[in-house]
Amino acid sequence: MFCRFFILVLLLSKVICSNAQQARIDSLQRLIVSSREDTVKINLLEQLGQSYRDEKKIDSSILSYQLALEINQNINYSVLRQCYNMATIDYLLYVTGNYAKSLEYATKVLELSKTINNAEQLGHAHIVFGYNYLAMGNYRQSLIHFFEAKRYFETIEHPANGYELPIGAIQSIGEVYFQMNKMDSAFLFTKEAYEMAIAITSLDPGGAHYYEAYSFRIFGNIYFAKGNNQMALNYYHQFILNFHKYNLNNREIGHVYYNIARVFKKLTAIDSTIYYAEKALEAAKTYQDQENLYKAAIFLYDLYKSSNEHQAFLYYKIASEARDSLMSIDKIRQEGVLSFNQQIREKEKKLAELKEAVKTRMIIVIAAILISITSFLIWSRLRQLRLRYKMILKQKEAEKLKAKYEKELLELEAKALRAQMNPHFIYNCMNSIKALIQNDEKLRSIEYLTTFSKLIRTIFHNSDKRQISLHDEIETCKLYTQLESMRLNGKLKYNFCIDHNLDLKSLMVPALIVQPFIENAVWHGIVPNDGGTINISIKGNEETIICEVDDDGIGRETSKLNKPITPIIHESKGVHLSQQRLNLEKILNDNIADFEIIDKYDNNIATGTKVILKFNLN
């Protein structure tokens, strides 16, 4: 009885507040008409929408927010306020059961909120998505959006409305699990939301009262489903007290009244059953909740049909009208949902086409890159082949040229050999040996013949070698010089000065390369001078070996003057051949070897000739 009395007092106070609220609505309408500033009109229309919402005039509230949104969009006043207006509209549309239109606005809020990266508005958009999918029975999609809303709300460090934001998402998750008949999960999430609401209320007296009351309703539903009627009634009564105490305003009150009536019917408390069923019917009419109106009316019809046919008929008539309205609403909802689903499919199709276009473009780009790379590799390979072909041609030309030079070198070496084995030299040697034998100078003739045979053997031994050691070359020169000295009866004196620190055996030089210069010094320097001295020296360092042939003969200029007058039986070709051979060695073997001829003078009088041969050790 006390509970009913308390409810009557609250209803009386609501009537008084309603009159005051209507006066406020009239005042706001006058201010809107008289106002000339668009920004002021936006604020007044938002206040008017809230006032209509408090008066449960949902359609008028939606229209007020739509007008505020339209002005805001026209003057581009505030994107955040546009999000707020659309979020309010999509929730109110959900309340009226226009799920398709609600989802359409929620989609707009989601897209607009992403442009300003506003986590709160993103969370609210997902909340409305969850409510709509829950009402349509799509629990999986509903849970996805509620959990997404919870994630966005938890990223806000200092939300404008305290810490209430995550509670609504958590509580809604509990409601979805209840509808899925997962009572344990429903209880856990509802308990978490309730504890958060109590914590906020303890810090702020004007805290999360709606969530606290909403938790009582879900707890009542859970216990009623489990068959614990007394616990269900306790939580339902807690909801009703909080609903009126904190002036809450939504159609949940009608559902609670209806569930209480069902509990009392199970307890066979007929008076209480009828009372709360009628309260549910009254709340359904107030909030234009056709679904609950039908359920409450048909429930009362079942109660009265056996005892009061007239009253039962009245309730049946209400139920029939509500059912017809529900069928019409359901049809509109289904059409709206189909339209929304069609829009979603079209968007998904466009998105798929866009992805396919991007994929195709990517394939084209990758193909172009691959073609470019392949073309470059082919070009590079062809270029390498062309370069290799040119290199092969150059190599073949070089080999041909080398073969040509080698042939010339062999010819020059043969000429050099023939020059060394000049017939006049052999003839002179043989005559000298003959004269010694005739004069009965056996020992000298034997010595001469032995030295001559050694020289001949050495020359023939090296005749098939392109290069010999400098040591062998010097030994050949010693034998030759010794023979010439013996033949000239001591008029030719010679000295070999060799640096003993040099390893002459490791240095390879062209065969018979030094001897022509000694021969040239003998025949063109010493013999015309009727005697003289030849000094042959070998010295060097880590990089170069220097061989000097120094004579004190008549010199080159005098020798040239003497040739036309007194032709010498010896014709020297060795020096010219040596120059050609050294040039070919440079080309074929990269050997840096050269010689220099220096004419010696003393007071403009020729005092001999010096030949300097240089061999590079590297």
C-alpha positions as CSV (number, residue, x, y, z in Angstrom):
1,M,0.0,0.0,0.0
2,F,2.9,2.4,0.9
3,C,4.5,1.7,-2.5
4,R,1.2,2.6,-4.4
5,F,0.8,5.8,-2.3
6,F,4.3,6.8,-3.0
7,I,3.8,6.3,-6.7
8,L,0.5,8.4,-6.7
9,V,2.4,11.3,-5.0
10,L,5.1,11.1,-7.7
11,L,2.5,11.1,-10.5
12,L,0.9,14.3,-9.0
13,S,4.2,16.1,-8.9
14,K,4.7,15.0,-12.5
15,V,1.5,16.7,-13.6
16,I,2.7,20.0,-12.0
17,C,6.0,19.7,-13.7
18,S,4.3,18.9,-17.0
19,N,2.4,22.2,-16.9
20,A,5.7,24.1,-16.2
21,Q,7.3,22.2,-19.1
22,Q,4.5,23.2,-21.5
23,A,5.0,26.8,-20.5
24,R,8.7,26.4,-21.3
25,I,7.9,24.9,-24.7
26,D,5.7,27.9,-25.5
27,S,8.3,30.3,-24.4
28,L,11.0,28.6,-26.5
29,Q,8.8,28.6,-29.6
30,R,8.2,32.4,-29.3
31,L,12.0,33.0,-28.9
32,I,12.7,30.9,-32.0
33,V,10.2,32.9,-34.1
34,S,11.6,36.3,-32.9
35,S,15.3,35.4,-33.1
36,R,17.3,36.5,-36.1
37,E,20.7,34.9,-35.3
38,D,21.1,31.4,-36.7
39,T,23.4,30.3,-33.9
40,V,20.8,31.4,-31.3
41,K,18.1,29.5,-33.2
42,I,20.3,26.3,-33.1
43,N,20.6,26.6,-29.3
44,L,16.9,27.3,-28.9
45,L,15.8,24.4,-31.2
46,E,18.0,22.0,-29.3
47,Q,16.5,23.1,-26.0
48,L,13.0,22.8,-27.5
49,G,13.8,19.3,-28.7
50,Q,14.9,18.3,-25.2
51,S,11.7,19.8,-23.7
52,Y,9.5,17.8,-26.2
53,R,11.5,14.7,-25.3
54,D,10.8,15.3,-21.6
55,E,7.1,15.6,-22.4
56,K,7.3,12.3,-24.4
57,K,6.5,14.1,-27.6
58,I,9.1,12.2,-29.5
59,D,8.0,13.2,-33.1
60,S,8.1,16.9,-32.1
61,S,11.5,16.4,-30.5
62,I,12.9,14.7,-33.6
63,L,11.6,17.6,-35.8
64,S,13.2,20.2,-33.5
65,Y,16.6,18.5,-33.7
66,Q,16.3,18.1,-37.4
67,L,15.7,21.8,-37.8
68,A,18.7,22.6,-35.6
69,L,20.8,20.2,-37.7
70,E,19.6,21.7,-41.0
71,I,20.5,25.3,-39.9
72,N,23.9,24.1,-38.6
73,Q,24.7,22.4,-41.9
74,N,23.6,25.4,-43.9
75,I,25.9,27.8,-42.1
76,N,28.6,25.2,-41.3
77,Y,28.5,26.2,-37.7
78,S,29.9,23.2,-35.8
79,V,30.7,19.7,-36.9
80,L,30.6,18.5,-33.3
81,R,27.1,19.9,-32.8
82,Q,26.0,18.3,-36.0
83,C,27.2,14.9,-34.6
84,Y,25.4,15.6,-31.4
85,N,22.1,16.5,-33.2
86,M,22.3,13.4,-35.4
87,A,23.1,11.2,-32.5
88,T,20.1,12.4,-30.6
89,I,17.9,12.0,-33.7
90,D,19.1,8.4,-34.4
91,Y,18.4,7.4,-30.7
92,L,14.9,9.0,-30.8
93,L,14.1,7.2,-34.1
94,Y,15.2,4.0,-32.4
95,V,12.8,4.7,-29.5
96,T,9.9,5.2,-32.0
97,G,10.8,1.8,-33.6
98,N,12.0,3.4,-36.9
99,Y,15.1,1.2,-37.0
100,A,16.1,1.8,-40.6
101,K,16.0,5.6,-40.4
102,S,17.8,5.3,-37.0
103,L,20.6,3.2,-38.6
104,E,20.8,5.7,-41.5
105,Y,21.5,8.6,-39.1
106,A,23.8,6.4,-37.0
107,T,25.8,5.7,-40.1
108,K,26.1,9.5,-40.8
109,V,27.2,10.1,-37.2
110,L,29.9,7.4,-37.6
111,E,31.3,8.9,-40.8
112,L,31.2,12.5,-39.5
113,S,32.7,11.6,-36.2
114,K,35.7,9.9,-37.9
115,T,36.5,13.2,-39.7
116,I,37.0,14.9,-36.4
117,N,38.2,11.8,-34.5
118,N,35.7,12.2,-31.7
119,A,35.7,9.0,-29.6
120,E,32.6,10.0,-27.7
121,Q,30.4,10.5,-30.8
122,L,31.8,7.3,-32.4
123,G,30.9,5.4,-29.2
124,H,27.3,6.9,-29.2
125,A,26.9,5.9,-32.9
126,H,27.9,2.3,-32.1
127,I,25.5,2.3,-29.1
128,V,22.6,3.2,-31.4
129,F,23.7,0.6,-33.9
130,G,23.6,-2.0,-31.1
131,Y,20.1,-0.9,-29.9
132,N,18.7,-1.2,-33.4
133,Y,20.2,-4.6,-34.1
134,L,19.1,-5.8,-30.6
135,A,15.5,-4.7,-31.4
136,M,15.7,-6.5,-34.7
137,G,17.0,-9.7,-33.1
138,N,20.4,-9.6,-34.6
139,Y,22.3,-10.2,-31.4
140,R,25.7,-10.9,-32.9
141,Q,25.8,-7.6,-34.7
142,S,24.4,-5.9,-31.6
143,L,27.2,-7.3,-29.4
144,I,29.9,-6.2,-31.9
145,H,28.7,-2.6,-31.8
146,F,28.3,-2.5,-28.0
147,F,31.8,-3.8,-27.5
148,E,33.1,-1.3,-30.0
149,A,31.3,1.5,-28.2
150,K,32.8,0.3,-24.9
151,R,36.3,0.4,-26.5
152,Y,35.8,4.0,-27.7
153,F,34.4,5.2,-24.4
154,E,37.3,3.7,-22.5
155,T,39.8,5.7,-24.5
156,I,38.3,9.0,-23.2
157,E,40.4,10.1,-20.3
158,H,38.1,12.9,-19.0
159,P,34.7,12.5,-20.5
160,A,32.3,15.5,-20.2
161,N,29.7,13.4,-18.3
162,G,32.1,11.9,-15.8
163,Y,32.7,8.2,-16.1
164,E,29.2,7.2,-17.3
165,L,30.0,6.6,-20.9
166,P,31.3,3.0,-20.6
167,I,28.4,2.0,-18.3
168,G,25.7,2.2,-21.0
169,A,27.7,0.0,-23.3
170,I,28.5,-2.6,-20.6
171,Q,24.8,-2.6,-19.4
172,S,23.6,-3.1,-23.0
173,I,26.0,-6.0,-23.4
174,G,24.3,-7.6,-20.4
175,E,20.9,-7.0,-22.0
176,V,22.0,-8.7,-25.2
177,Y,23.3,-11.8,-23.3
178,F,20.0,-11.9,-21.4
179,Q,18.1,-12.0,-24.7
180,M,20.5,-14.7,-25.9
181,N,19.5,-16.7,-22.7
182,K,23.1,-16.5,-21.4
183,M,22.2,-15.6,-17.9
184,D,25.6,-15.9,-16.3
185,S,27.2,-13.5,-18.8
186,A,24.2,-11.2,-18.5
187,F,24.5,-11.1,-14.7
188,L,28.3,-10.4,-14.8
189,F,28.1,-7.5,-17.2
190,T,25.0,-6.0,-15.5
191,K,26.7,-6.3,-12.1
192,E,29.8,-4.5,-13.5
193,A,27.6,-1.7,-14.8
194,Y,25.7,-1.4,-11.5
195,E,28.9,-1.2,-9.4
196,M,30.2,1.5,-11.7
197,A,26.9,3.4,-11.4
198,I,27.0,3.2,-7.6
199,A,30.6,4.4,-7.5
200,I,29.8,7.4,-9.6
201,T,26.7,8.2,-7.5
202,S,28.7,8.1,-4.3
203,L,31.1,10.8,-5.8
204,D,28.3,12.8,-7.5
205,P,24.8,13.0,-6.1
206,G,23.5,13.6,-9.5
207,G,25.3,10.6,-10.9
208,A,24.3,7.7,-13.0
209,H,20.8,7.1,-11.7
210,Y,19.4,5.9,-15.0
211,Y,22.0,3.1,-15.2
212,E,21.4,2.2,-11.6
213,A,17.7,1.8,-12.3
214,Y,18.3,0.1,-15.6
215,S,20.5,-2.5,-13.8
216,F,17.6,-3.2,-11.4
217,R,15.3,-4.0,-14.4
218,I,17.9,-6.4,-15.9
219,F,18.5,-8.1,-12.5
220,G,14.7,-8.5,-12.2
221,N,14.5,-10.0,-15.6
222,I,17.3,-12.5,-14.9
223,Y,15.8,-13.6,-11.6
224,F,12.3,-13.9,-13.1
225,A,13.7,-16.0,-15.9
226,K,15.4,-18.2,-13.3
227,G,12.1,-18.6,-11.4
228,N,13.1,-16.5,-8.3
229,N,9.9,-14.4,-8.2
230,Q,10.6,-12.6,-4.9
231,M,14.1,-11.4,-6.0
232,A,12.6,-10.4,-9.3
233,L,9.8,-8.3,-7.5
234,N,12.4,-6.7,-5.3
235,Y,14.5,-5.5,-8.2
236,Y,11.4,-4.4,-10.2
237,H,10.2,-2.3,-7.3
238,Q,13.7,-0.7,-6.9
239,F,13.5,0.2,-10.6
240,I,10.1,1.9,-10.2
241,L,11.2,3.9,-7.1
242,N,14.3,5.1,-8.9
243,F,12.4,5.8,-12.1
244,H,10.0,8.2,-10.4
245,K,12.6,9.5,-7.8
246,Y,15.0,10.7,-10.4
247,N,12.3,11.6,-13.0
248,L,13.5,9.1,-15.6
249,N,11.7,9.1,-18.9
250,N,11.5,6.1,-21.2
251,R,9.3,3.2,-22.0
252,E,11.1,0.7,-19.8
253,I,8.6,1.5,-17.0
254,G,5.9,-0.2,-19.1
255,H,7.9,-3.3,-19.5
256,V,8.6,-3.5,-15.8
257,Y,4.9,-3.1,-14.9
258,Y,4.1,-5.9,-17.4
259,N,6.7,-8.2,-15.9
260,I,5.5,-7.5,-12.3
261,A,2.0,-8.4,-13.5
262,R,3.3,-11.7,-14.8
263,V,5.1,-12.4,-11.5
264,F,1.9,-11.8,-9.5
265,K,-0.1,-14.0,-11.9
266,K,2.3,-16.8,-11.1
267,L,1.8,-16.1,-7.4
268,T,-2.0,-16.1,-8.0
269,A,-2.3,-12.5,-6.6
270,I,-5.1,-11.4,-9.0
271,D,-5.6,-7.9,-7.7
272,S,-1.9,-7.0,-7.9
273,T,-1.8,-8.7,-11.3
274,I,-4.7,-6.6,-12.7
275,Y,-3.2,-3.4,-11.1
276,Y,0.2,-3.7,-12.7
277,A,-1.2,-4.9,-16.0
278,E,-3.3,-1.8,-16.1
279,K,-0.3,0.3,-15.2
280,A,1.6,-1.4,-18.0
281,L,-1.2,-0.5,-20.4
282,E,-1.3,3.1,-19.2
283,A,2.5,3.4,-19.7
284,A,2.4,1.9,-23.1
285,K,-0.2,4.5,-24.1
286,T,1.9,7.3,-22.7
287,Y,5.0,6.3,-24.6
288,Q,3.1,5.1,-27.7
289,D,4.6,1.7,-27.2
290,Q,2.4,-0.4,-29.4
291,E,4.2,-3.7,-28.7
292,N,3.8,-3.4,-24.9
293,L,0.2,-2.0,-25.4
294,Y,-0.7,-5.2,-27.3
295,K,1.0,-7.4,-24.7
296,A,-0.7,-5.6,-21.7
297,A,-4.2,-5.5,-23.4
298,I,-4.1,-9.2,-24.4
299,F,-2.9,-10.1,-20.9
300,L,-5.8,-8.2,-19.3
301,Y,-8.2,-9.9,-21.9
302,D,-7.0,-13.3,-20.7
303,L,-7.6,-12.2,-17.0
304,Y,-11.2,-10.9,-17.6
305,K,-12.5,-13.3,-20.3
306,S,-13.8,-15.8,-17.8
307,S,-15.2,-13.3,-15.3
308,N,-16.2,-10.1,-17.1
309,E,-16.8,-10.5,-20.8
310,H,-17.6,-6.8,-21.4
311,Q,-14.3,-5.7,-19.8
312,A,-12.5,-8.5,-21.7
313,F,-14.0,-7.3,-25.0
314,L,-12.8,-3.7,-24.4
315,Y,-9.2,-5.0,-23.8
316,Y,-9.5,-7.3,-26.8
317,K,-10.5,-4.3,-28.9
318,I,-7.4,-2.4,-27.6
319,A,-5.2,-5.4,-28.3
320,S,-6.6,-5.7,-31.9
321,E,-6.0,-2.0,-32.6
322,A,-2.5,-2.3,-31.2
323,R,-1.9,-5.5,-33.2
324,D,-3.1,-3.8,-36.4
325,S,-0.8,-0.8,-35.6
326,L,2.0,-3.2,-34.8
327,M,1.5,-5.0,-38.2
328,S,1.6,-1.6,-39.9
329,I,4.6,-0.5,-37.9
330,D,6.3,-3.9,-38.6
331,K,5.6,-3.5,-42.3
332,I,7.1,0.0,-42.2
333,R,10.0,-1.3,-40.2
334,Q,10.6,-4.2,-42.6
335,E,10.4,-1.9,-45.6
336,G,12.8,0.5,-43.8
337,V,15.1,-2.3,-42.9
338,L,15.0,-3.7,-46.4
339,S,15.7,-0.2,-47.8
340,F,18.6,0.1,-45.3
341,N,20.0,-3.3,-46.1
342,Q,19.7,-2.4,-49.8
343,Q,21.7,0.7,-49.1
344,I,24.2,-1.3,-47.2
345,R,24.5,-3.8,-50.0
346,E,25.0,-1.0,-52.5
347,K,27.7,0.6,-50.4
348,E,29.3,-2.8,-50.0
349,K,29.1,-3.3,-53.7
350,K,30.6,0.1,-54.4
351,L,33.3,-0.7,-51.8
352,A,34.0,-4.1,-53.4
353,E,34.1,-2.4,-56.9
354,L,36.5,0.2,-55.5
355,K,38.7,-2.5,-53.9
356,E,38.6,-4.4,-57.2
357,A,39.6,-1.2,-59.1
358,V,42.4,-0.7,-56.6
359,K,43.4,-4.3,-57.0
360,T,43.3,-4.0,-60.8
361,R,45.3,-0.8,-60.6
362,M,47.8,-2.4,-58.3
363,I,48.1,-5.4,-60.7
364,I,48.7,-3.0,-63.6
365,V,51.3,-1.1,-61.6
366,I,53.0,-4.3,-60.5
367,A,52.8,-5.7,-64.1
368,A,54.3,-2.4,-65.4
369,I,57.1,-2.6,-62.8
370,L,57.8,-6.2,-63.7
371,I,57.7,-5.4,-67.4
372,S,60.1,-2.5,-66.8
373,I,62.4,-4.6,-64.7
374,T,62.3,-7.4,-67.3
375,S,62.9,-4.9,-70.1
376,F,65.8,-3.4,-68.2
377,L,67.3,-6.9,-67.5
378,I,66.9,-7.9,-71.2
379,W,68.5,-4.6,-72.2
380,S,71.2,-5.0,-69.7
381,R,71.8,-8.6,-70.8
382,L,71.9,-7.6,-74.5
383,R,74.3,-4.7,-73.6
384,Q,76.5,-7.2,-71.7
385,L,76.4,-9.6,-74.7
386,R,77.3,-6.7,-77.1
387,L,80.2,-5.7,-74.8
388,R,81.3,-9.3,-74.5
389,Y,81.1,-9.6,-78.3
390,K,83.1,-6.4,-78.7
391,M,85.6,-7.7,-76.1
392,I,85.8,-11.0,-77.9
393,L,86.5,-9.2,-81.2
394,K,89.1,-7.0,-79.5
395,Q,90.6,-10.1,-77.9
396,K,90.7,-11.9,-81.3
397,E,92.2,-8.9,-82.9
398,A,94.7,-8.6,-80.1
399,E,95.5,-12.3,-80.5
400,K,95.9,-11.8,-84.2
401,L,98.1,-8.8,-83.6
402,K,100.1,-10.8,-81.0
403,A,100.6,-13.7,-83.4
404,K,101.7,-11.2,-86.0
405,Y,104.2,-9.6,-83.5
406,E,105.4,-13.0,-82.3
407,K,106.0,-14.0,-85.9
408,E,107.9,-10.8,-86.4
409,L,109.8,-11.4,-83.2
410,L,110.8,-14.8,-84.3
411,E,112.0,-13.4,-87.6
412,L,113.9,-10.8,-85.8
413,E,115.4,-13.4,-83.5
414,A,116.4,-15.4,-86.5
415,K,117.9,-12.3,-88.1
416,A,119.7,-11.6,-84.8
417,L,121.1,-15.1,-84.7
418,R,122.3,-14.7,-88.2
419,A,123.7,-11.3,-87.4
420,Q,125.6,-12.9,-84.4
421,M,126.8,-15.7,-86.6
422,N,128.1,-13.3,-89.2
423,P,130.2,-15.2,-91.8
424,H,133.0,-12.7,-91.6
425,F,133.3,-13.2,-87.8
426,I,133.4,-17.0,-88.3
427,Y,135.8,-16.7,-91.2
428,N,138.1,-14.4,-89.2
429,C,138.0,-16.8,-86.2
430,M,138.9,-19.8,-88.4
431,N,141.8,-17.8,-90.0
432,S,143.1,-16.9,-86.6
433,I,143.1,-20.5,-85.5
434,K,144.7,-21.5,-88.8
435,A,147.5,-18.9,-88.4
436,L,148.2,-20.1,-84.9
437,I,148.4,-23.7,-86.0
438,Q,150.8,-22.7,-88.8
439,N,153.0,-20.8,-86.4
440,D,153.1,-23.9,-84.3
441,E,151.3,-22.1,-81.4
442,K,149.4,-25.2,-80.3
443,L,148.4,-24.1,-76.9
444,R,147.0,-20.8,-78.1
445,S,145.3,-22.4,-81.1
446,I,143.7,-25.0,-78.7
447,E,142.5,-22.3,-76.3
448,Y,141.1,-20.3,-79.2
449,L,139.4,-23.3,-80.7
450,T,137.9,-24.2,-77.2
451,T,136.6,-20.8,-76.6
452,F,135.2,-20.6,-80.1
453,S,133.4,-24.0,-79.7
454,K,131.9,-22.9,-76.4
455,L,130.5,-19.7,-77.9
456,I,129.1,-21.6,-80.9
457,R,127.5,-24.2,-78.5
458,T,126.1,-21.5,-76.3
459,I,124.5,-19.6,-79.2
460,F,122.9,-22.7,-80.6
461,H,121.8,-23.8,-77.2
462,N,119.8,-20.5,-76.7
463,S,118.7,-20.3,-80.3
464,D,115.2,-21.8,-79.6
465,K,114.6,-19.6,-76.5
466,R,112.9,-16.3,-76.6
467,Q,114.2,-15.3,-73.2
468,I,117.2,-16.4,-71.2
469,S,118.6,-15.3,-67.9
470,L,120.8,-12.2,-67.8
471,H,123.5,-14.4,-66.3
472,D,123.6,-16.6,-69.4
473,E,123.6,-13.6,-71.6
474,I,126.6,-12.1,-69.9
475,E,128.5,-15.5,-70.1
476,T,127.9,-15.5,-73.9
477,C,129.2,-11.9,-74.0
478,K,132.3,-12.9,-72.1
479,L,133.1,-15.7,-74.6
480,Y,132.5,-13.4,-77.5
481,T,134.7,-10.6,-76.1
482,Q,137.5,-13.1,-75.2
483,L,137.6,-14.4,-78.8
484,E,137.7,-10.9,-80.2
485,S,140.5,-10.0,-77.9
486,M,142.5,-13.1,-78.9
487,R,141.9,-12.4,-82.5
488,L,143.1,-8.8,-82.3
489,N,146.3,-9.9,-80.5
490,G,145.6,-8.1,-77.3
491,K,144.7,-4.8,-78.9
492,L,141.2,-5.2,-77.3
493,K,141.1,-5.0,-73.6
494,Y,137.8,-5.6,-71.7
495,N,136.5,-5.6,-68.2
496,F,133.3,-7.1,-66.8
497,C,132.2,-5.3,-63.5
498,I,129.1,-7.1,-62.0
499,D,127.4,-6.2,-58.8
500,H,127.5,-9.5,-56.8
501,N,124.4,-8.5,-54.8
502,L,122.3,-8.9,-58.0
503,D,120.5,-12.1,-58.8
504,L,121.2,-12.2,-62.5
505,K,119.7,-15.7,-62.9
506,S,116.2,-14.6,-61.9
507,L,116.1,-11.8,-64.4
508,M,114.9,-12.9,-67.9
509,V,115.9,-10.9,-70.9
510,P,115.6,-11.5,-74.7
511,A,118.3,-13.9,-76.0
512,L,121.4,-12.3,-77.5
513,I,120.2,-8.7,-76.6
514,V,123.5,-7.4,-75.1
515,Q,126.1,-9.0,-77.4
516,P,125.2,-6.8,-80.5
517,F,126.2,-3.7,-78.6
518,I,129.6,-5.2,-77.6
519,E,130.1,-6.3,-81.2
520,N,129.2,-2.8,-82.4
521,A,131.7,-1.3,-80.0
522,V,134.5,-3.7,-81.2
523,W,134.0,-3.2,-85.0
524,H,133.0,0.4,-85.1
525,G,134.9,1.8,-82.2
526,I,138.0,-0.2,-81.2
527,V,139.1,-1.8,-84.6
528,P,139.2,1.6,-86.5
529,N,141.1,3.1,-83.5
530,D,143.7,0.2,-83.7
531,G,143.0,-0.8,-80.1
532,G,141.1,0.2,-77.0
533,T,139.1,-0.9,-74.0
534,I,135.5,-2.0,-73.4
535,N,134.0,-1.8,-69.9
536,I,130.8,-3.9,-69.3
537,S,129.1,-3.2,-66.0
538,I,125.9,-4.6,-64.4
539,K,124.3,-2.8,-61.5
540,G,120.9,-2.0,-60.3
541,N,118.3,-1.7,-57.5
542,E,115.0,-3.3,-56.4
543,E,113.2,-2.0,-59.5
544,T,115.8,-1.7,-62.4
545,I,118.9,-3.5,-63.7
546,I,121.2,-1.3,-65.7
547,C,123.7,-2.8,-68.2
548,E,126.4,-0.4,-69.6
549,V,128.7,-1.1,-72.5
550,D,131.3,1.7,-72.5
551,D,134.2,1.9,-75.1
552,D,137.0,4.4,-75.8
553,G,136.8,4.0,-79.6
554,I,136.5,6.6,-82.3
555,G,132.8,7.4,-81.7
556,R,129.8,7.1,-83.9
557,E,130.2,10.3,-85.9
558,T,133.8,9.5,-86.9
559,S,132.7,5.9,-87.7
560,K,130.1,7.2,-90.1
561,L,132.6,9.5,-91.8
562,N,135.0,6.5,-92.3
563,K,132.5,4.2,-93.9
564,P,132.4,5.8,-97.4
565,I,136.1,6.0,-97.5
566,T,137.2,2.6,-96.1
567,P,134.3,0.2,-96.1
568,I,134.5,-2.3,-93.4
569,I,133.9,-5.9,-94.1
570,H,131.6,-6.1,-91.1
571,E,128.1,-4.7,-91.5
572,S,126.3,-4.2,-88.2
573,K,122.6,-4.9,-88.1
574,G,122.5,-6.0,-84.5
575,V,121.7,-2.7,-82.8
576,H,118.7,-2.0,-85.1
577,L,117.4,-5.5,-84.6
578,S,117.8,-5.2,-80.8
579,Q,115.7,-2.0,-80.9
580,Q,112.9,-3.7,-82.8
581,R,113.0,-6.8,-80.5
582,L,112.7,-4.6,-77.4
583,N,109.7,-2.8,-78.9
584,L,108.0,-6.1,-79.6
585,E,108.7,-7.4,-76.0
586,K,107.0,-4.3,-74.7
587,I,103.8,-5.1,-76.7
588,L,103.8,-8.9,-76.1
589,N,105.0,-9.2,-72.5
590,D,104.5,-5.7,-71.0
591,N,108.2,-5.7,-70.3
592,I,109.6,-2.2,-69.9
593,A,113.1,-2.5,-71.4
594,D,115.0,0.2,-73.4
595,F,118.4,1.4,-74.3
596,E,120.2,4.7,-74.7
597,I,123.4,5.5,-76.7
598,I,125.5,8.3,-75.4
599,D,128.4,9.8,-77.5
600,K,131.3,10.8,-75.3
601,Y,133.3,13.9,-76.0
602,D,136.3,15.7,-74.5
603,N,136.9,19.2,-75.8
604,N,134.7,18.4,-78.8
605,I,136.8,15.4,-79.6
606,A,135.1,12.0,-79.6
607,T,136.3,9.8,-76.9
608,G,134.0,6.8,-77.3
609,T,130.5,5.6,-77.0
610,K,128.4,4.4,-74.0
611,V,125.3,2.2,-74.4
612,I,122.9,2.0,-71.4
613,L,120.3,-0.9,-71.3
614,K,117.6,-0.8,-68.7
615,F,115.5,-3.8,-67.6
616,N,112.5,-3.2,-65.3
617,L,112.3,-5.9,-62.7
618,N,108.5,-5.4,-62.2
